[in-house]
């Protein structure tokens, strides 16, 4: 693509991790918001996953992420976000340290039908001091629990943003990315000020 005098390349880029439990909508989220064709590492689920992966809430799920999803979105003329979607199953968590290296924050997708599935990602990010927002994925447009109820159930601190999104909708997903950038900026600024 040629750039004329009025075109500018974004001056900043950063990395965001999209995480959550198995089947929470991470691949859908990255695909909906990415301005490039996302890189996906999906594999067909086989009989080997029977008894390992709980498909109760997602009976039509036939594939799963085995490494990561990758996408990119320009927030404005100044900022490009590189998105790294993590695999949801515990057996792939050994890759998470590599995925979060260099990230400024994370979006943790929550399926309120299986709230316990997001405790692992939340603990992981808290232990590493990585700022995150919690995005309740409103499957089929249904919000079963309020942001306040989810925040209380997850025992989040008051500064952690919790929002309802539709992972299939570009604008909805984009709002959670803006929220994590803003939250990360507040967190890192407060940390820097406390150090001085």
N, C-alpha and C positions, 0 to 999 in steps of 0.2 A: 504494500500500500504506500503510495507516495504522499508525502506531507508537504503542503504549501505553507506560506508564511503564517497563516492563521491557525494551522494545526499544531498541536503540542502533544508530546508524549507525557503521560502522567509522571509526576516527579517523585512519587513515593509508591512503594509496593510493600505489602506485608502478608503474612501467612496467618490463616485462621483454620482451626481444626473443627470439623463437624462430627460430633460424637453422639453416643446414646446406645441404648440396648438393641438387641437383635430385633430387626423388623420395625424400628421406630421411625424410619423414613429418611435415613441419611442419604442414600443414593438418589432418591426422588428429590430431596432438597437440593443437592449439588446439581443435578440435571435441570431442575426448574430455574435456578438462578444463574447458571453459568452462561456467559456470552460466547463461549467456545464449545465445541462438541466435547463433553466431558470424557476423560479417561476413566474407564471402569474396569475393575478386576472381579467381575462376577463369575461365579461358577454354578453350575447346575447342582441343586441339592440332590443327594442320592440316598439310598437306604441306609448308608453309614451314619447319617445324621438323625435317624429315628432314635428317640429316647435321649438325644443330646440337645437338639434344637426344639424348643417349644413352639409349635405352630398353631396353638389354640386360638390366639387372637389374629393370626394371619394365615388362615388355612389355604389361601391361594398362592402363597409365596413359593416360588419354584427355584429361585436363585439366591445366592448370598455373596456378599463382598468378602474376598479372601485376602486382600492386601489393602487397597485403598481406592477411593474415588478422587479424581482431581478435576478442578474447574477453576475458572477465573471470572471475576466481575469487576468492572470499573464503577466505583461508587460515584465519582465525579471526575472532572478534568485533572485532579491532583492525585487521586488515590486508586490503586488497583489492589484488589484482594485476591490472593491465591488460596483456594479452598482445598483442604485435604480431609476427605471423609474417611473415618476409621471403620474397621470391621467391628461388628457388634458382639460377636461371640467371645467368651472368655478365653477360648483356646488360641485366639489370635492376638491377645493383649501383649505378647512379647514384642510386637512391632510398634506399640504405642509410643515408647520413648523416642524412637526415630521419627515418628510422625509429628510429634509436638516440638521437636527441636527447632528453635527459631520462631515459633508461633507467638503472637502477642496475646492471643485469647482463643476461646472455644465457644461454640454453641452446643449445648447438650440437648438433644431432642428427647422429649418425654412422651411416651404412650401411657396415659393414665390408667389404661386397662392392665398394665404391667409396670407399675411404678417402681417396683423393686429392681427392675432391670437397669435403672439409671444410677443406682447407688455406686456401682463400680467406677463408671466414668467420673462421677462427682468426687469420689474419694481420690481418684488418680489426679485430677486437676488441683484439688485442694492440697494434696501432699506436695505438689510441685510448685505451688504458688501461682498457677496460671489462672488469670481472670476468666470467668465464664458467665454466660447467660443461660438460663433455662428456657427452652422454647417448647411449650406444650403443643404437640401436633394434633390439631383438631381433625381426626380421621372422620371422613364423610361429613365434615362440617359440624360435628357434634362436640360440644364442650361439656364433658362430664363433671369437671371440677374447676373451680375458679383458680386464678393465679395465686390468690392468698391461701387457699386450701392446699395447693401443691407445695407452696413455699413452706408452710407449716409442717406438712407431712414429711418433706425432705430435710427439715430442720436447717434451712438456709439462713444465712445472716441477712439482715435487713438491706444491705447494700447490693445483694445479688439480684439483678433484674430477672423477673419471670414474666413471660408473655405468651399469649396464645397466637399460633401461626397455622397456616395451611402449607405444608411442605411442598405441595404441588403448585402453589401460586408464587410466581416470581417476585411480585411486590411484597408479599407477606414475608417470604424468606429473606428478601433484601433488608427489610426492617430489622430483623433479628441480627443481621450482620452489622448494620449501622449501630445497633445497641451494644454489640460486643466490642466494637472499635471504641465507642464512647466510654464504656465501662473500663476497658483496658487502659485508656488514656487517663481516666480518673485514678485508677488503681496505681499505675506506674508513677504518676505525678505525686500522689500522696506518699508512696514509698520513697521517692527521691527526696521529698521535702523532710520526711522523718529522719532520713540519713544525715541531713545537714544540721 
